[in-house]
Amino acid sequence: MTVDIGGKAHRLEGRVAVVTGGASGIGLATVRRLAAEGAHVVIGDLDPAAGKDAADEVGGLYVPTDVTDPAAVENLFKLAFDTYGAVDIAFNNAGISPPDDGSILDTGLEAWRKVQEVNLTSVYLCCKAVIPYMQRQGRGSIINTASFVAVMGAATSQISYSASKGGVLAMSRELGVEFARQGIRVNALCPGPVNTPLLTELFAKDPERAERRLVHVPMGRFGEPEEIAAAVAFLASDDSSFITANTFLVDGGISGAYVTPI
Ligand SMILES: NC(=O)c1ccc[n+]([C@@H]2O[C@H](COP(=O)([O-])OP(=O)(O)OC[C@H]3O[C@@H](n4cnc5c(N)ncnc54)[C@H](O)[C@@H]3O)[C@@H](O)[C@H]2O)c1
């Protein structure tokens, strides 16, 4: 499925956006969407080949970045500022969902810590690094990728992943409140299951796994990365100027459903 953005929306003309995890999936679709709306895009990602390709495609900048490394994160936002003179938008989106993170009974401390580092500590580091730039500008929009599992429980547990996303949600809400009067908005984006490499790999091996989940989605399908990117562009733009500290669910209705249509 492709989502037509009509080529009309141009809400981010001249804005500078940093996207972590911008080399794939939701991040890549967002890189394209933000650029299509006029933003200069800076990609921070572990994957040098895909990261550079994505940056080249939109005339942006790729900065090799491990989001768990404080110095690398600081360097990412500094390079964005030094290159384009501002940092208006931070989409803190890099995340992992490894197979050794499952039920609490089977998940070891090392697997737990790895997911916490990449999914939660990274968002702490990115927000800590970007907020001072936004304070100086008196303006900024931070969008942190959480997940619908931050607000719903799953019997098919990925315990560290869910806990990390709960942390992202709570942190985003608190930052949104703390910096609300300084022109900085902070929202947690909570996607439902989305067709990205992260998800397709997991389900390709086991169609029953996909079916077990699809039954809970009122719309009867997974989301597309472009549909999440459209929500990010909205939260990044002044169209969402009265929205902060929000739990922004883009989930095909999952979190509102009890019985779904047949
Ligand atoms: N796909 C889904 O169904 C879904 C649902 C809800 C939330 N999310 C969240 O959305 C975000 C993006 O997921 P996706 O599905 O697009 O995943 P993806 O695997 O397609 O892309 C993730 C990107 O993050 C990068 N990355 C991983 N670790 C990194 C690190 N330490 N430093 C820098 N970059 C790193 C990868 O190289 C990759 O480019 C994640 O936070 C994920 O938890 C995904």
The ligand as an SDF file (V2000), in Angstrom:
LIG
                    3D

 44 48  0  0  0  0  0  0  0  0999 V2000
    7.5030   -2.0750   13.2060 N   0  0  0  0  0  0  0  0  0  0  0  0
    6.5810   -2.0680   14.1600 C   0  0  0  0  0  0  0  0  0  0  0  0
    5.6100   -2.8170   14.1080 O   0  0  0  0  0  0  0  0  0  0  0  0
    6.7010   -1.1100   15.3080 C   0  0  0  0  0  0  0  0  0  0  0  0
    5.5870   -0.9190   16.1380 C   0  0  0  0  0  0  0  0  0  0  0  0
    5.6850   -0.0240   17.1940 C   0  0  0  0  0  0  0  0  0  0  0  0
    6.8720    0.6430   17.4180 C   0  0  0  0  0  0  0  0  0  0  0  0
    7.9520    0.4160   16.6050 N   0  0  0  0  0  0  0  0  0  0  0  0
    9.1690    1.1490   16.8830 C   0  0  0  0  0  0  0  0  0  0  0  0
    9.4740    1.9720   15.7710 O   0  0  0  0  0  0  0  0  0  0  0  0
   10.8810    2.1920   15.7100 C   0  0  0  0  0  0  0  0  0  0  0  0
   11.3900    1.8670   14.3220 C   0  0  0  0  0  0  0  0  0  0  0  0
   11.1060    0.5140   14.0670 O   0  0  0  0  0  0  0  0  0  0  0  0
   11.1360   -0.1160   12.5950 P   0  0  0  0  0  0  0  0  0  0  0  0
   10.0840   -1.1410   12.5780 O   0  0  0  0  0  0  0  0  0  0  0  0
   11.1400    0.9550   11.5860 O   0  0  0  0  0  0  0  0  0  0  0  0
   12.5540   -0.8790   12.6800 O   0  0  0  0  0  0  0  0  0  0  0  0
   13.6920   -1.1770   11.5760 P   0  0  0  0  0  0  0  0  0  0  0  0
   14.4360   -2.3460   12.1070 O   0  0  0  0  0  0  0  0  0  0  0  0
   13.1070   -1.2350   10.2110 O   0  0  0  0  0  0  0  0  0  0  0  0
   14.6160    0.1220   11.6690 O   0  0  0  0  0  0  0  0  0  0  0  0
   15.3250    0.4360   12.8340 C   0  0  0  0  0  0  0  0  0  0  0  0
   16.5440    1.2820   12.4580 C   0  0  0  0  0  0  0  0  0  0  0  0
   17.2310    1.6050   13.6820 O   0  0  0  0  0  0  0  0  0  0  0  0
   18.6250    1.4120   13.4620 C   0  0  0  0  0  0  0  0  0  0  0  0
   19.2750    1.1100   14.7530 N   0  0  0  0  0  0  0  0  0  0  0  0
   19.1540   -0.0030   15.5080 C   0  0  0  0  0  0  0  0  0  0  0  0
   19.9470    0.0880   16.5830 N   0  0  0  0  0  0  0  0  0  0  0  0
   20.5770    1.2800   16.5150 C   0  0  0  0  0  0  0  0  0  0  0  0
   21.5400    1.9460   17.3180 C   0  0  0  0  0  0  0  0  0  0  0  0
   22.0200    1.3890   18.4470 N   0  0  0  0  0  0  0  0  0  0  0  0
   21.9760    3.1660   16.9310 N   0  0  0  0  0  0  0  0  0  0  0  0
   21.4970    3.7470   15.7930 C   0  0  0  0  0  0  0  0  0  0  0  0
   20.6140    3.1590   14.9880 N   0  0  0  0  0  0  0  0  0  0  0  0
   20.1510    1.9390   15.3360 C   0  0  0  0  0  0  0  0  0  0  0  0
   18.7250    0.2530   12.4900 C   0  0  0  0  0  0  0  0  0  0  0  0
   19.9880    0.2640   11.8050 O   0  0  0  0  0  0  0  0  0  0  0  0
   17.5440    0.5440   11.5510 C   0  0  0  0  0  0  0  0  0  0  0  0
   17.9210    1.3770   10.4810 O   0  0  0  0  0  0  0  0  0  0  0  0
   11.4920    1.3460   16.8200 C   0  0  0  0  0  0  0  0  0  0  0  0
   11.7020    2.1520   17.9660 O   0  0  0  0  0  0  0  0  0  0  0  0
   10.4130    0.3150   17.0880 C   0  0  0  0  0  0  0  0  0  0  0  0
   10.4880   -0.1990   18.3940 O   0  0  0  0  0  0  0  0  0  0  0  0
    7.8840   -0.4300   15.5410 C   0  0  0  0  0  0  0  0  0  0  0  0
  1  2  1  0
  2  3  2  0
  2  4  1  0
  4  5  1  0
  4 44  2  0
  5  6  2  0
  6  7  1  0
  7  8  2  0
  8  9  1  0
  8 44  1  0
  9 10  1  0
  9 42  1  0
 10 11  1  0
 11 12  1  0
 11 40  1  0
 12 13  1  0
 13 14  1  0
 14 15  2  0
 14 16  1  0
 14 17  1  0
 17 18  1  0
 18 19  2  0
 18 20  1  0
 18 21  1  0
 21 22  1  0
 22 23  1  0
 23 24  1  0
 23 38  1  0
 24 25  1  0
 25 26  1  0
 25 36  1  0
 26 27  1  0
 26 35  1  0
 27 28  2  0
 28 29  1  0
 29 30  1  0
 29 35  2  0
 30 31  1  0
 30 32  2  0
 32 33  1  0
 33 34  2  0
 34 35  1  0
 36 37  1  0
 36 38  1  0
 38 39  1  0
 40 41  1  0
 40 42  1  0
 42 43  1  0
M  CHG  2   8   1  16  -1
M  END
$$$$
